[in-house]
Amino acid sequence: MSKFIKFFIFLLFFQIVHSQSDSYSKPYYLAFDSIVGHDYTPLYNGVRFIDSYRTSKTNHRYFASYDFIKGDIFFDNQPFYNLNLKYDLYKDVLINQLEGDKSFFVLELNTSKLASFTLDERHFVNIFNDSLSQLGINGFLEEKYTGNHISFYVKHTKDKKERINRKQVVHVFNLKKIYVLKFRNIFFIVGSKRDFKNVFPNDMKTINYFYKNYKILLKTDPTTFTENLIKALDSKLSQTTSGIK
């Protein structure tokens, strides 16, 4: 297909999509990508990614999988669907493998233009906030729960250590999760019972109940425990007039 025809389709496509609601636009984007590809999109403006560390499929720097998996992004004010993606937790960047005859290109997407993405059925948002920065956190957070008064996020990250194995340096990546909630437009790290009590001193009964009755869940699945506790606190706030998001 000639570049002129591709460009014509490109212009026609955006006239159609801009007349549609968000709920109906995804099929048009998918159809457009299948015909034209991403040649005329800002995805090509990324930096080429090179993984310089010796890792394996069981020890790597990525979220969910060592391999590329399909995901969606909202980049440079427009959506892109069914891309080959990896989320690098060590550098906190999203990586895109181009398709077709350009599949050998692996690009690091410009974080400043990447508003959100969905990967492995998990949704991540790019947050730059003074309150969050004061906690030493910025960038991508998994959006777990958005309530009337409280929102719950998980910051996934990996640190790197070096080990010697058979006279070779092996890089070992360790996963760390930081639980963050937003209440009254302020972000808080909640990693303990004391943290919850400092944020919600008037809800000691609910907090004590959860830590007393769900000890096994706290130990086996702390993410679900934290999410359930936040939902309970948010529900209580909704029953009063004092809760402010």
C-alpha positions in Angstrom: 0.0 0.0 0.0 1.4 3.4 -1.0 2.2 6.1 1.6 -0.3 8.4 0.0 -3.2 5.9 0.4 -2.1 5.2 4.0 -2.1 8.9 4.8 -5.5 9.3 3.2 -6.9 6.5 5.3 -5.3 8.1 8.4 -7.2 11.4 7.8 -10.5 9.6 7.1 -10.1 7.4 10.2 -9.8 10.3 12.6 -12.8 12.1 11.1 -14.9 9.0 11.8 -13.5 8.2 15.3 -13.8 11.7 16.6 -17.5 11.5 15.9 -17.9 8.3 18.0 -18.2 8.0 21.7 -15.3 6.3 23.6 -17.3 3.1 24.1 -17.6 2.6 20.3 -14.2 3.8 19.2 -12.1 0.7 20.0 -13.2 -1.3 16.9 -12.3 1.6 14.7 -8.8 1.8 16.2 -8.2 -1.9 15.8 -9.4 -1.8 12.2 -7.2 1.2 11.4 -4.1 -0.5 12.9 -4.7 -3.7 10.9 -4.8 -1.7 7.7 -2.2 1.0 8.2 -0.1 -0.2 11.1 1.6 2.3 13.5 3.8 4.0 10.9 1.9 7.4 11.3 1.6 7.2 15.1 3.8 8.7 17.9 4.8 5.2 19.0 7.8 5.3 16.7 9.3 8.2 18.7 10.5 6.0 21.6 14.1 5.2 22.6 15.3 1.7 21.6 15.4 -0.6 24.7 18.3 -2.9 25.4 18.2 -5.3 28.4 21.8 -5.4 29.5 21.3 -7.7 32.5 21.7 -11.4 32.5 18.3 -12.8 33.6 15.9 -15.7 32.9 12.2 -16.3 32.6 12.0 -17.0 36.3 14.2 -14.1 37.3 13.6 -10.9 35.4 12.9 -7.2 35.8 9.3 -7.2 34.3 5.8 -7.3 35.5 3.7 -10.5 35.2 5.8 -12.1 32.4 9.3 -12.2 30.9 7.6 -12.5 27.5 5.7 -9.7 25.7 2.0 -9.9 26.3 -0.9 -8.0 24.7 -2.0 -4.8 26.3 -3.6 -1.4 25.7 -2.2 2.1 26.3 -3.4 5.7 26.3 -0.4 7.5 24.7 0.0 11.1 23.5 -3.8 11.7 24.0 -5.0 8.7 22.0 -5.6 5.0 22.7 -3.6 2.1 21.1 -4.9 -1.5 21.5 -3.4 -5.0 21.4 0.2 -4.0 21.5 3.1 -6.3 22.5 4.1 -4.9 25.9 6.4 -5.4 28.8 6.4 -3.3 32.0 10.0 -2.8 33.3 9.7 -2.6 37.1 13.4 -1.8 37.6 13.3 1.4 35.4 9.6 2.0 35.7 9.1 2.2 32.0 6.8 0.5 29.5 8.3 -1.3 26.5 6.7 -1.9 23.2 7.7 -4.5 20.6 6.7 -3.3 17.1 4.9 -5.8 14.8 5.4 -7.1 11.3 8.8 -6.5 9.6 9.8 -4.1 12.4 9.4 -6.7 15.2 13.1 -6.5 15.9 12.5 -3.0 17.3 11.8 -2.8 21.0 11.1 0.7 22.1 10.9 2.3 25.5 7.8 4.5 25.4 8.0 8.2 26.5 6.7 8.1 30.1 5.7 11.7 30.0 3.2 11.0 27.2 1.9 7.7 28.6 -1.2 8.5 30.7 -2.2 4.9 31.5 -2.0 1.3 30.3 -3.7 -2.1 30.8 -1.5 -5.2 31.0 -2.5 -8.7 32.2 -6.0 -7.3 32.9 -4.5 -4.9 35.4 -4.9 -1.1 35.0 -2.0 1.3 35.6 -2.1 5.1 35.8 0.7 7.6 35.5 0.6 9.9 38.6 2.8 12.9 39.2 1.7 14.5 42.4 3.4 16.6 45.1 1.9 14.6 47.9 2.9 11.3 46.3 6.5 12.6 45.6 6.9 13.4 49.2 6.5 9.7 49.9 9.4 9.0 47.4 6.9 7.6 44.8 6.0 8.7 41.3 5.2 7.2 38.0 3.0 4.2 37.3 0.7 2.8 40.0 -1.8 0.0 39.7 -5.3 1.3 40.2 -6.9 -1.3 42.5 -10.0 0.5 43.9 -11.6 3.9 43.4 -14.3 4.6 46.0 -16.4 7.6 47.0 -13.8 8.8 49.5 -10.7 6.5 49.3 -8.7 5.3 46.3 -6.2 2.4 46.6 -3.1 1.9 44.5 -0.2 -0.5 44.4 3.3 0.6 43.4 5.1 -2.4 41.9 8.9 -2.1 41.8 12.0 -4.4 41.6 15.4 -3.8 42.9 18.6 -5.5 41.6 21.3 -7.4 43.4 24.4 -9.1 41.9 25.4 -12.7 42.7 28.3 -14.9 41.5 27.2 -18.2 39.9 29.9 -20.4 38.4 32.2 -17.4 38.1 29.6 -15.4 36.3 27.7 -12.3 37.6 24.0 -13.0 37.7 21.5 -10.2 38.4 18.7 -11.1 40.8 15.6 -8.9 40.8 13.4 -8.8 43.8 9.7 -7.7 43.7 8.4 -5.1 46.2 4.9 -3.8 46.5 4.0 -0.5 48.2 0.4 0.0 49.2 -0.8 3.6 48.7 -4.2 5.2 49.4 -5.5 8.6 48.6 -7.8 10.3 51.1 -8.8 14.0 51.0 -6.5 14.4 48.0 -3.5 13.3 50.0 -1.5 10.1 49.4 -0.5 7.8 52.3 1.6 4.6 52.4 -0.3 2.0 54.4 1.9 -1.0 55.2 0.8 -1.6 58.8 -2.0 -1.4 61.3 -0.4 1.8 62.7 -0.4 3.4 59.3 -4.2 2.9 59.0 -4.8 4.2 62.5 -2.8 7.4 61.7 -4.9 8.1 58.7 -8.3 7.0 60.2 -8.1 7.6 63.9 -11.9 7.6 64.2 -12.3 4.2 62.6 -10.2 2.1 65.1 -13.0 -0.4 65.5 -13.1 -1.4 61.8 -9.3 -1.5 61.6 -8.9 -3.6 64.8 -11.7 -6.0 63.5 -9.9 -6.7 60.2 -6.5 -7.2 61.8 -8.0 -9.5 64.4 -10.3 -11.6 62.2 -8.4 -11.8 58.9 -4.9 -12.7 60.0 -4.6 -15.6 57.5 -5.6 -13.4 54.6 -3.2 -10.7 55.7 -0.4 -13.3 55.6 -1.3 -15.1 52.4 -2.7 -12.2 50.3 -1.9 -8.8 51.8 -3.1 -7.0 48.7 -6.6 -8.4 48.9 -6.6 -7.8 52.7 -5.6 -4.2 52.2 -8.2 -3.6 49.5 -11.0 -5.2 51.5 -10.1 -3.0 54.5 -10.1 0.1 52.4 -13.5 -0.8 50.9 -14.9 -1.2 54.4 -13.5 2.2 55.6 -14.8 3.8 52.4 -18.2 2.3 53.0 -18.3 3.7 56.6 -17.3 7.2 55.3 -20.1 7.0 52.8 -22.6 6.5 55.6 -21.5 9.8 57.2 -21.3 13.4 56.0 -17.7 13.9 57.1 -16.0 11.9 54.3 -14.4 14.1 51.6 -12.6 12.5 48.7 
